[in-house]
Amino acid sequence: MIKETITYEDLNGVERTEPFYFNLSKPEIVKMRDSVKGGYDVQLQSLAADGTNGALIMKFFEDFIKSAYGEKSDDGRRFMKSDELSRAFMDPEYAHKIIIYTAEKIAAISAGVGRCASFSFVPYSSSSSFLSLV
């Protein structure tokens, strides 16, 4: 699990700084990876190689971030995810900051090669985080 602290302006114009939590379990990662023919790295390579798929690439990252977002229980024993929590997270500005940040890190890794060969959901250790892989 990773924690990202994000500063944003709410709808009332008040600046807020809050922690947000993201985690993908090993079963979730395997399911996501296997849901796309060839895996996500192949999908991203083909999207990036075309050069005209900006909207599809952003949709990929939105779905990826949405699937990893959740809330940690107060006692730290559970990581709760739901469609309702994901929708609530994806509506405000802070979700877009995370998506852009992740996309920029992937682009930096690609270093203008036109592919995302370095992108991988592996390793599966409990200490790794999905953002640290990009």
C-alpha positions, 0 to 999 in steps of 0.5 A: 500500500502506498500513501500519497499526500495531495494538496488541492482546492475544494469546491468552496475554495479552501486549500486542503492537504489529505492522505490518499491510499492505493493498493493492488493485491497480488490477485488483483494484479494478476486479474488485471494483467490477464484481462488484456491480451498480451498484458498491460505492458503490451497494451501500453506499448501499442497505444504509445507507439501510435502517438495518437491515443492520448485519450486512451492512455489517460483512460488506462491510467484512470482505470488503473488508479481507480482500481487501486484507490481505497480507504484504510480502516482506522485500526489499520487492519483493512483496506476497503474498496468499493465502486462508491469510494472509487467514484467519489475519489475520481470526481474531484481535482486530486484524482486528476493530479495523481493520474497526470503524475503517473502518466508523466512518470511512465513517459519519463521511463519511456524516455521518448522511445515510443514504448513503455517497456519498463512498465510492469506490475512485477514484483508482487512483494507486499512492500512494493507499490504500483506507483513505485513501479512506474 
